[in-house]
């Protein structure tokens, strides 16, 4: 059905009263379904529609500025239906055109709309004639309405700021001054004008603050440089930065925790914004920031894994942070399948980060499996299951090495990976033969790998 939409004409979905709610829901379905690269966005115009959706729906729509702009809700001051669900539960979204016999005014801020829906309601029974409401909506359709009118309440002065003046004129136009508590001599009116002005200014500023992953990126790069130094300094001591941090053997670990907190806060915020406001399907970050986020994930997540296994034997992957998962998912969506290691990866492997940021979690789980096999009390069936997991781990490591996707730091004497290998070799025996065992039993292969010269078939 969607492929039959005629792009030469605007698609307008409309409805009155409850039909307006149906029109809004149908438009949301279209927005979720349509491919906007080949199809124009629809426009939904409702007349006297009740509010639909809670904070969750409102935020989901507001986080997509192009979606929010697809909705225009026309509301008469004589129509009770749009006010029926004006509670703390139901929230407005899109643009509201509030109308009276005097004129109309447009508002976008949700809190302002909620307040004006009640402030502009003509509660007198004589003013709630359904035919009059329909007649007003008909005039709107015919485009015969005045959008604004002059100041009839004497509230404007030459010194009134433009934004405040525009708000006053619109409030006059939509008969917001009818209610006794909002008469010029009362503070209620000034409070409403001031509050509306503040909310409109806040909305205006927020529109200029859409998803911008470049925010603080240069500052974040400086923090990442600290971790590059931290990583390099321990490599020279025969232990990788993962194990150094896990052992808590460095006085600089306090700085590590501080910088890690800053980086994690930044990327959690960026991932959250990107998830709410994706630029397009399959490319939530532009290349530059996805590259930076990937480096962050590969550098920092191992430290989270180290912290986890200091105090727990539960599998880290069960409580992995969502922002790591999203960064990994988005990278996979943009990466092309690899047919094998290229020359550049071989040349730079000595300084590279392990591509799978979960690598050390797999190592820790492998060490736990070896320990369980070694102790008494495990049944033969359980040991068989653990042995199968260890063989899977062997193949996993071999695949990483084959593609030069793991850092040579894993071969450093003090690394948890080498400790796993020693523990594993003890339970398997010196005669154990496998592709990984054949490679690990020759120490020269460690240097060959680090220089990009190791060929694994």
N, C-alpha and C positions, 0 to 999 in steps of 0.2 A: 504494500500500500504506500509506504513512504517514498518509494522510487517514482511514484506517479505524481508527486507534488510539483506543481508548475512554478518554476523559479522566476518566471517573468511577472508574476503577480504576488503581492503580499499575502501571506497566510494569516488571517485574523480569526481567532477563536473567541466567541463571546457568549454570555449568558446572563440572565437576570435572577436575582435572589438566590435560591439554592442551585439554580442552573449555573450561576456564576462560580460556585464552588466546584461543580463538575467541570466547567471550562478550565479552571485553574489546574485541577488535577490532570486533566487531559493534556494541557500545555506542558506540565512538568514531565509527563511521560514522553511527549514529543522531544523535549529538550534532552532527555536522557537517551533517546533512540536515534535522533537524526544525526547524520554525518554533516557537520557544518562546513566542511571543506567544499561540498558540492550543493548544499541546500541552504536557503535563507532561514534565519530564525523566525519562528512564529511570533505574533503579538496577541496577547490575551487581554481583552477589554471586558470587565465585568461591571454590572450595574446592580447596586444594592446587595452585594454578595456578603454572606456572613464570613467571619474570619475562619481560617482553617489552619491546623497544624500548631505545634507547640514550639518551644525554643529550639529544639533540635532541627525541625523543618525550616524554621526561619533562618537559623545560622547557616544551614546547608545551602540555602538559596542566596543569602547575602554574601557568602564567600565566593560566589560566582557572579561578579558584577554584570556580566552579559546576560545571565539568567534573570537577575532581578530586574533588569531594564526591559524585560519582555512582558511585564505585567502593569496594567493601568486599571485601577479600581475606582469607579465613579460612585460617589455616595451623596445622596440628598440629605439635607438637614431634616427632612420630614419622614425619612425612611427608618423605621425601627429595626429592620432585619440586620443591618451591618453592626448594630450595637448589642444584639442578643448575646453574643459570645465574647463580649468585651470584658474578659476576666483576666486573671493572672496566668491563665493556662494558654489561651489562644493568642497568637502573635501575628501582626501584619507583616507583609513583605511586598516589595514593588512600590510603585508610585500611586498615591491616593489623590484623586481629584475631588475635593469636597465642594459641594455646590449648595447654593441657596437662591432665592429669587433675586438677591442683590448681585450675585456673581459667583466666581469659583476661585479656588486656590489650590496649588499643588504642593504636596509634602511627601518626603521620603523617609524621614527619621521615624522609626517604629514607635518610640515612646511618645513623640510629638503626636503622631497619628492617633494613638490610643487615647490621649488626653483630649484631642480636638474632636474625636468622634462623640464624646460625651458633652463637651462644651458647646458643640454646634447643634445638638439635638433639640428640635422643637417638640417639647413634651405635651403641649396643649392638644387635647383630643381633636379639636377642630382643624389642626394642622397636619393630621395624619391620614388624610384622604388618599387611598391607594391610587385613585385616578390622577390626583395632582402630582403624586410621586412619579407615575408613569409618564405624565405629560412633561415633567421636568427632564426626565431621562431622554424623552423623544427630542426635546429641544437640543440636548447635548449632542445627540446623534446627528441632528441637522446642522450642527456647528453654528447655532444662532445665539450662543451664550456669550456674555461678557466674561473675560477671564479674570479681570480685576476691576475694582471700582475705586472712586476717590475716598479720601478720609472724611467721614461724616461725623466723627466723634471728637474732632479737635485734638487728636493725639500727636500729630506731626508738627515738628518745628524745623526751622532751617538747619539747626545743628544736629538733627536726628541722623545717625549713621545710616548708610544705604541699606545694609542688611536688616537692621531693626525697622526702618521705614517700610521695606518690602513686606516684612512679617506683619506689621500693623495693618497695612492695606489689605493683605490677604485675609487677616482675621476679621476685618470689617466686611469684606466681600462675602465671607461664608457665615456671616451673622454670629460670630463667636461672642459678640458683646450682648447678646439677648439676655443671658442669665444674670440675675441680680448681683450675684457675687463677682461678676466680671464687668461691672459698670466702671467707667473711668475714675469715679471717686473712691473706688475700693482698691486695696492692695492686690486683690486676686488677679486683676487684669495685668498689672505690672509684672506680677510673678509669672503669669502665663507667657507674656511677651519675652521676658528675660530668659525663662527656661527654654522656650522655643528657639530663641536666638542662640543660646549655648549649644543646644542639641543639633541645630542646623550647622553651626560652625564645626562641631565635632564630626558630623557626617561629612562635611566638605573636606576636612583634613584627612579623614580615613580613606576617602576616594583616591587621594594621592599617595596612599600608603598600601597599594596592592602588593601582591607577592613579589618581593625583591630579594632574591638569594644573594645579591652582592653585598647586602648589609653586613658590615663589620668583617667582610671576608679578608681584607688585608690584615686587620688586627689578628684574626684567627690564624692566618698564615704565620705570623710571628710566634704564636703559641705552638704551632706545629714544628717550627724550627727548633724549639727547645727539645722536643721529643726526638728529633733527628740527632741532636747532639747527645742526648741521653742514650739512645740506641747505639751510637757509634762508640761512645766511651766504654761501654761494658763489653762490647765485642772484642776490644783489645785486651780484656782481662780474662778471656776464655769462657765467658758466660753471656748468654743473650739477655736483652733487656727484659724479656718476659720472666725469666727465672730470677733475675736480680730483683725485680719488683716483687715477685712472689715470696722470695726469701727475706725481703726487707733489709737487705744488707748495705743499703746506701743512704747517706745523709741527705741526698737530693730527692728521696722518695716523698718528702713533704711537698716539695715544689711540683713533683709529678701529680700528686693528688689535686693540688690547686689548679694547675693548668688543665688537667683532665676534666675537672668540673666545669671550667669555662668552655672548653671545646664541646663537651657533651650537651651543655645547656644551649649553645648556639645551634648545633646540628639537630637537636630535638625540636627546637623552634622552627628551623628551616624545613625539616621533614613534615612537621605538622602543617605549616603553611602551604607547602607544595602539594600535600595530600588534599587540602581543601580547595586549592586554586591551581589545578594542573594546567600547564600551558597547552598541552595536547596529549592525547592518549599515547602511552609508551614513552613519553619524554617529559617527565615532571620537572626535571632540572635541565637547564641548558648545559652543554658539554662541559664548560669551564667549572661549574659548581658541582656537577656530578663527579667529575674527576677529583676535585678537592674533597668531596664527601667520601669517595672511595678510599682515598689515602687516609683520611681520618679513621674510617672504619677498620682498615687493615692495621693501622698503627695503635689505635686505642682499645679496640675490643679485646685484644689479648690481655690487656691490663685488667679489664673487667672479669675476664675468665680467671686470671690469677687471684684476684680478690675473692672470687666465688669459691675456688677450691682450697683457699686457706682455711675456710670455716665450714665447708659442706662437701659431702660426697654425692649429693644429688646431681643429676645430669644438668649442666649449665643450660643446655639448649631448651629445656622446659621452661626456663624463666628469662629467656633472651629478650632484650629490649626491642620494642617494636620498631624504633627508628633505624636500628641496624638491619632488621629484616627488610624494611622498605628501601633503604639504600642499596642493598644487595639485589633486590628484585628489580629496581629501576636500571641497574647496571646490566643485568642479564637481558633486559628488554632492548637495550641499545647495542649490546655486543654482538658481533658476528661470530658464528661457530668457528672454532680454531681447528686447523688440520694438524697442528703440531707446533713446537717451539720455533720461533724465527731467530735469525742471527742476533737481532738487537736484544732479545730476552736473554740469550746466552751470554752476551757481552756485559750485560748489566746485572746479572743475577747476584753478584757479590753484594751489591748495595740495595737490592730490591726487597720489598716486603712480601711476605707470604700472601698469596692471592685470596686464599680462603681464610677469612678472619676467625673462623671457628676451628682452625687447625689445632690449637692448643687444648681446646675442649675435647677434641677427639683423642689427643695424646693422653690427657688425664683419665678419660674413660677407659682407654686401653691399659693404663697402669692399674686402675681399679680392677679390671678384668683379670689381669695377671695375678694380682694379690688374692683375689677370690679363688682362683684355681689352685694357688699354692697352699692355702689354708685348709685345715681339716673341716669336715662338716658339709661340704658341698657334694651334692649327689652327682652321679655319673652323667645324668641327663643335663644338669645345670652346667657341668664342666664342658660338655659337648657344645652347648649353646654358647658359652663364653669363648671356646676355641673358634667357633664359626665367626663370632664378632671380631676376633683378633686377626683372622685371615682376611676379613673384609677391610680391616684397618691397614693391613700390609698392602693390599691392592690399592687402597686409597692413597697411601704415601707414595707408592711406586708411580701411580698416574700423575701425581703432582710433580715428582722429580722428572718424569719423562717429558713433561711440558715446561720444565724450569719454572714452576709456579710456586715453589717453596724456597724460603731463604736458606742459604748455607749455614745460618746460625744454628740450625737444628743439630748440626754435627759437632758443635762446640762441646768440650769435655763436660761442662757443668749443666748441659741442657737436659730438661725433663725427657726429651725424646731419646737421648742417649741412655738415660737411666732406664727408660722403658725397654730399650733394646737389650741392655744387660740383664734386666729382670726376665725378659721374654726368652732370651737365649738360655738362661738357666733352666727354665721349665721345659724347653724344647730339646735341649742337649746340643752338643757341638756338632753332631752329625745331621742336624736338621737342615733340610734343603728346600729352598724356595727362591723365587726370583729376587725378592728383597733381601733374603738372607745371603745369597751369593754376592749381592752388591755390598751389603753392610760388612761382611767378613773381610773385605779388602779395604783397609784404611786409605789407600791411595785414591780410591774413588771419591773420597770426601773432597780432596783438593781438586780433582778433575771436575767435579760438579761445580765447585766454587769458581772455577775459571772458564766454565762453559764448554769443557772438552769431553764430558762424560756422555757416551752414547748408550741409550737404553732401548732395547728392542722389545 
